[in-house]
Amino acid sequence: MNGQNALAIISNETLSPASLSQAVREAGVVTVRQSIESGFPSINKIVKELGYKETAVLMVAHIVKLETMLNVSRPMQPEAMAEVAKGVIDACLESGINVNAADIEIVFKRARQGAYGAFYGGIGCQDVVGWFNDYISEKAEEYVQYNIEKLQEYDSGAERAYDRAKAKDREAHQAAAEYYKTTIEKQRHEQ
């Protein structure tokens, strides 16, 4: 499965984190670089296609899943979860970085695995929004590296069509100049 089908999966499965997790797992996305290359829909596209509230529901569902898996003693109140979801979505939309559906899964998976530290009693808005802000910074740095590598790959001796056309024009002009010289010289000799 590729990332292009993720939006359909997310919307068809009532915004289930399980369906997103499965799509990310099946696509083999576990790193930031793989997320960049994955083709999963961006948060911007999810908001545009499914709506802001539905995207928030996806975030809230991930928070509930995380709290359940961590067995927190003080779960967030629904209002707090809504604010967290809003904060995360806004951070993603405002970042200018193509934060996508795979990134949601990566961030929450990291949290479940303890990458953001231990949780004492519960998680809060600052925690979750902070994870996403850190991740957005990491992804921005990876985008820079990715684009540098792509640029080097592009410029690494691979002849571009423009350069080929320019060389072909140069050869045609040189051939025309030679023809012109020989024609002019023949005409001079004939006179």
One Martini backbone bead per residue (centre of mass of N, CA, C, O) as a GRO file, in nm:
protein
  191
    1MET     BB    1   0.099   0.034   0.020
    2ASN     BB    2   0.033   0.368  -0.025
    3GLY     BB    3  -0.011   0.705   0.056
    4GLN     BB    4  -0.245   0.777  -0.146
    5ASN     BB    5  -0.468   0.593   0.020
    6ALA     BB    6  -0.498   0.724   0.308
    7LEU     BB    7  -0.741   0.913   0.285
    8ALA     BB    8  -0.948   0.693   0.227
    9ILE     BB    9  -0.898   0.531   0.482
   10ILE     BB   10  -0.957   0.747   0.690
   11SER     BB   11  -1.249   0.816   0.592
   12ASN     BB   12  -1.368   0.516   0.584
   13GLU     BB   13  -1.265   0.466   0.907
   14THR     BB   14  -1.352   0.696   1.096
   15LEU     BB   15  -1.074   0.815   1.182
   16SER     BB   16  -0.867   0.586   1.238
   17PRO     BB   17  -0.568   0.509   1.382
   18ALA     BB   18  -0.550   0.217   1.286
   19SER     BB   19  -0.560   0.276   0.981
   20LEU     BB   20  -0.314   0.457   0.975
   21SER     BB   21  -0.112   0.260   1.096
   22GLN     BB   22  -0.144   0.050   0.875
   23ALA     BB   23  -0.060   0.225   0.634
   24VAL     BB   24   0.222   0.293   0.741
   25ARG     BB   25   0.321   0.005   0.777
   26GLU     BB   26   0.272  -0.092   0.480
   27ALA     BB   27   0.470   0.143   0.371
   28GLY     BB   28   0.729   0.164   0.573
   29VAL     BB   29   0.700   0.407   0.779
   30VAL     BB   30   0.968   0.539   1.024
   31THR     BB   31   1.079   0.800   0.892
   32VAL     BB   32   1.122   1.110   0.782
   33ARG     BB   33   1.220   1.040   0.497
   34GLN     BB   34   0.986   0.847   0.432
   35SER     BB   35   0.769   1.062   0.461
   36ILE     BB   36   0.862   1.244   0.230
   37GLU     BB   37   0.843   0.988   0.013
   38SER     BB   38   0.537   0.862   0.051
   39GLY     BB   39   0.255   1.033  -0.026
   40PHE     BB   40   0.113   1.138   0.196
   41PRO     BB   41  -0.116   1.327   0.318
   42SER     BB   42  -0.162   1.627   0.417
   43ILE     BB   43  -0.299   1.819   0.649
   44ASN     BB   44  -0.411   2.018   0.451
   45LYS     BB   45  -0.568   1.803   0.284
   46ILE     BB   46  -0.737   1.686   0.509
   47VAL     BB   47  -0.881   1.946   0.580
   48LYS     BB   48  -0.996   1.998   0.297
   49GLU     BB   49  -1.143   1.712   0.259
   50LEU     BB   50  -1.265   1.660   0.572
   51GLY     BB   51  -1.189   1.872   0.780
   52TYR     BB   52  -1.117   2.008   1.079
   53LYS     BB   53  -1.282   1.829   1.274
   54GLU     BB   54  -1.191   1.553   1.159
   55THR     BB   55  -0.892   1.600   1.217
   56ALA     BB   56  -0.931   1.633   1.521
   57VAL     BB   57  -1.040   1.350   1.567
   58LEU     BB   58  -0.780   1.206   1.493
   59MET     BB   59  -0.611   1.330   1.720
   60VAL     BB   60  -0.785   1.242   1.957
   61ALA     BB   61  -0.763   0.940   1.901
   62HIS     BB   62  -0.456   0.935   1.953
   63ILE     BB   63  -0.465   1.032   2.244
   64VAL     BB   64  -0.639   0.807   2.356
   65LYS     BB   65  -0.453   0.577   2.275
   66LEU     BB   66  -0.210   0.675   2.436
   67GLU     BB   67  -0.340   0.678   2.718
   68THR     BB   68  -0.413   0.381   2.716
   69MET     BB   69  -0.123   0.264   2.673
   70LEU     BB   70  -0.004   0.433   2.934
   71ASN     BB   71  -0.194   0.441   3.176
   72VAL     BB   72  -0.314   0.696   3.284
   73SER     BB   73  -0.433   0.870   3.573
   74ARG     BB   74  -0.471   1.159   3.399
   75PRO     BB   75  -0.684   1.228   3.189
   76MET     BB   76  -0.802   1.408   2.955
   77GLN     BB   77  -1.013   1.631   2.872
   78PRO     BB   78  -1.205   1.698   2.606
   79GLU     BB   79  -1.126   1.999   2.587
   80ALA     BB   80  -0.821   1.948   2.587
   81MET     BB   81  -0.810   1.772   2.336
   82ALA     BB   82  -0.918   1.988   2.144
   83GLU     BB   83  -0.683   2.188   2.193
   84VAL     BB   84  -0.459   2.004   2.105
   85ALA     BB   85  -0.557   1.951   1.820
   86LYS     BB   86  -0.556   2.246   1.735
   87GLY     BB   87  -0.254   2.301   1.792
   88VAL     BB   88  -0.143   2.089   1.598
   89ILE     BB   89  -0.279   2.175   1.337
   90ASP     BB   90  -0.175   2.466   1.337
   91ALA     BB   91   0.126   2.395   1.336
   92CYS     BB   92   0.117   2.242   1.067
   93LEU     BB   93  -0.008   2.467   0.886
   94GLU     BB   94   0.214   2.700   0.972
   95SER     BB   95   0.500   2.569   0.896
   96GLY     BB   96   0.542   2.486   0.574
   97ILE     BB   97   0.535   2.191   0.619
   98ASN     BB   98   0.480   1.858   0.504
   99VAL     BB   99   0.264   1.750   0.701
  100ASN     BB  100   0.159   1.418   0.756
  101ALA     BB  101   0.004   1.127   0.830
  102ALA     BB  102   0.269   0.980   0.907
  103ASP     BB  103   0.361   1.184   1.126
  104ILE     BB  104   0.152   1.124   1.333
  105GLU     BB  105   0.240   0.835   1.384
  106ILE     BB  106   0.534   0.890   1.459
  107VAL     BB  107   0.489   1.067   1.707
  108PHE     BB  108   0.308   0.865   1.871
  109LYS     BB  109   0.511   0.635   1.870
  110ARG     BB  110   0.734   0.779   2.019
  111ALA     BB  111   0.570   0.825   2.275
  112ARG     BB  112   0.516   0.523   2.338
  113GLN     BB  113   0.848   0.469   2.342
  114GLY     BB  114   0.979   0.734   2.506
  115ALA     BB  115   1.116   0.979   2.339
  116TYR     BB  116   0.972   1.214   2.546
  117GLY     BB  117   0.957   1.055   2.792
  118ALA     BB  118   0.813   1.049   3.085
  119PHE     BB  119   0.496   0.975   3.242
  120TYR     BB  120   0.330   1.161   3.507
  121GLY     BB  121  -0.009   1.069   3.490
  122GLY     BB  122   0.023   1.263   3.218
  123ILE     BB  123  -0.087   1.466   2.953
  124GLY     BB  124  -0.033   1.767   2.765
  125CYS     BB  125  -0.042   2.023   2.555
  126GLN     BB  126   0.261   2.090   2.561
  127ASP     BB  127   0.358   1.816   2.489
  128VAL     BB  128   0.225   1.762   2.210
  129VAL     BB  129   0.302   2.027   2.070
  130GLY     BB  130   0.605   1.990   2.121
  131TRP     BB  131   0.645   1.737   1.953
  132PHE     BB  132   0.558   1.868   1.685
  133ASN     BB  133   0.762   2.097   1.680
  134ASP     BB  134   1.010   1.916   1.682
  135TYR     BB  135   0.934   1.756   1.428
  136ILE     BB  136   0.920   1.995   1.234
  137SER     BB  137   1.217   2.066   1.263
  138GLU     BB  138   1.326   1.795   1.169
  139LYS     BB  139   1.186   1.800   0.891
  140ALA     BB  140   1.316   2.057   0.786
  141GLU     BB  141   1.606   1.947   0.791
  142GLU     BB  142   1.546   1.705   0.604
  143TYR     BB  143   1.457   1.870   0.360
  144VAL     BB  144   1.723   2.006   0.311
  145GLN     BB  145   1.886   1.748   0.267
  146TYR     BB  146   1.710   1.630   0.043
  147ASN     BB  147   1.745   1.871  -0.157
  148ILE     BB  148   2.050   1.854  -0.179
  149GLU     BB  149   2.061   1.565  -0.290
  150LYS     BB  150   1.883   1.617  -0.538
  151LEU     BB  151   2.064   1.835  -0.660
  152GLN     BB  152   2.317   1.660  -0.685
  153GLU     BB  153   2.185   1.446  -0.860
  154TYR     BB  154   2.110   1.642  -1.089
  155ASP     BB  155   2.424   1.768  -1.112
  156SER     BB  156   2.581   1.473  -1.159
  157GLY     BB  157   2.615   1.479  -1.496
  158ALA     BB  158   2.339   1.517  -1.584
  159GLU     BB  159   2.209   1.580  -1.871
  160ARG     BB  160   2.032   1.832  -1.993
  161ALA     BB  161   1.813   1.937  -2.223
  162TYR     BB  162   1.920   2.224  -2.248
  163ASP     BB  163   2.216   2.147  -2.300
  164ARG     BB  164   2.163   1.976  -2.551
  165ALA     BB  165   2.026   2.200  -2.720
  166LYS     BB  166   2.262   2.397  -2.711
  167ALA     BB  167   2.469   2.210  -2.845
  168LYS     BB  168   2.308   2.165  -3.104
  169ASP     BB  169   2.299   2.462  -3.189
  170ARG     BB  170   2.602   2.505  -3.200
  171GLU     BB  171   2.653   2.295  -3.421
  172ALA     BB  172   2.466   2.420  -3.632
  173HIS     BB  173   2.617   2.696  -3.645
  174GLN     BB  174   2.890   2.581  -3.726
  175ALA     BB  175   2.795   2.445  -3.986
  176ALA     BB  176   2.686   2.704  -4.116
  177ALA     BB  177   2.956   2.857  -4.112
  178GLU     BB  178   3.112   2.657  -4.285
  179TYR     BB  179   2.930   2.669  -4.529
  180TYR     BB  180   2.958   2.968  -4.575
  181LYS     BB  181   3.263   2.974  -4.618
  182THR     BB  182   3.275   2.774  -4.855
  183THR     BB  183   3.079   2.927  -5.038
  184ILE     BB  184   3.234   3.194  -5.053
  185GLU     BB  185   3.500   3.078  -5.157
  186LYS     BB  186   3.387   2.961  -5.418
  187GLN     BB  187   3.282   3.229  -5.528
  188ARG     BB  188   3.562   3.367  -5.540
  189HIS     BB  189   3.698   3.159  -5.732
  190GLU     BB  190   3.484   3.197  -5.965
  191GLN     BB  191   3.557   3.516  -6.014
   0.00000   0.00000   0.00000
